[in-house]
């Protein structure tokens, strides 16, 4: 009987592994259909995939990145985002080239989903709940929208959270410490989020003195790291102005911002929920996000209130920014930490607060609502989204309609691998693995050899006295300085005359 029971147990375990493997493979393919297909069709950009790919190229060749890619004056990239992941991932470029960070990001999401499964299995023996939690993360709108827009290290960091929580649950404090370090080195704002995560966990472990001590020590360590990085290291190597302008109404620098928030708590709370720009076009973006979050596990997460405390930093960075289109709504990568926390909280509620048939029904309903929300957010939400970067079911996702992709590829192949290049944003991720690559038009000041630009493109640099499209036309028409090598529609390949 014992051998038969063992055989049955092994068979069940093997079936479970097969199911999990199939799920991860299927979603890995789907994520590739979003992320990799976008890159192949020139729907990845200088900011952010281009600059991060250039950074891993530099780190892989044992030099610091100087930000000349996107700034007209050199500066240390670590002063913009203190991201040590890019150094860690740099050697992978020799295997995956320009696809390195996209592959890393996809694999990290799959790893995070497996982590959710492993975490929930510590709380329940119900396979439906554990696999349901894994699927809920894979179906989160925040995950898909992040994968639909380039690469960002906070996506990778967020996917380590379930592994950190599982290590704490198992009282493997050294393992938990390694996961913790692995998260906070991703970005200067991550330690702030993790401080709130650790403080929230004090409630769950209030009767466990040893875990309480570890949580306290880890929180202190995160505070020290946050202060040293943001108030000592980053100011010494850069101004971080590329990020802080979004919150400049609070003050200049982290210190002034903190002082403003402490002095205006009512205004901070109001700004979390209201459109404070005065532009009616942005009405409803925050409400749409809130509804989508609630229907993606948020309703269940409300029953785990200490986990809601974990959401304060990512929600603050999101809702207090003065850039509504990018931040307030359901798009881009700014929802990733929120969606991971909500998924885990919902899974824990299902694991611990529900039993029997109710547990099964609620799990299925939660999954259906999460999937339905995802479909809505890639269809026609109020928030402006890049639709064809996400709609894998639309034929336009699989083709680049704005330019001739074959012509673009032909022009890219004409540029020598060791040449310095200045390019329109959508070509820079394809050119990033070289010593000198610049985003047009700021790269004009570095006198590059080649230009791959579009004469009709709205990029990052447009103001009353600085118009990218106008500067592109001026460059194309300057036959005294530049030789036309190739041309197709709005695409122009130029070479500087020396």
Secondary structure, 3 states (H helix, E strand, C coil): CHHHHHHHHHHHHHHHHHHHHHHHHHHHHHHHHHHHHHHHCCCCCHHHHHHHHHHHHHHHCCCCCCCCCCCCCCCCHHHCCCCCHHHHHHHHHHHHHHHHHHHHHHHHHHHHHHHHHHHHHCCCCCHHHHHHHHHHHHCCHHHHHHHCCCCCHHHHHHCCHHHHHHHHHCCCHHHHHHHHHHHHCCCCCHHHHHHHHHHHHHHHCCCCHHHHHHHHHHHHHHHHHHHHHHHHHHHHHCCCHHHHHHHHHHCCCHHHHHHHHHHCHHHHHHHHHCCCCCCHHHCCHHHHHHHHHHHHHHHHHCCCHHHHHCCHHHHHHHHCCCCHHHHCCCCCCCCHHHHHHHHHHHHHHHHHCCCHHHHHHHHHHHHHHHHHHHHHHCCCCCCCCCHHHCCCCCHHHHCCCCCCHHHHHHHHHHCCCCCCEEECHHHHHHHCCCCCEEECCHHHHHCCCEEEEECCCCCCCEECCEEHHHHHHHHHHCCCCEEEEEEECCEEEEEECC
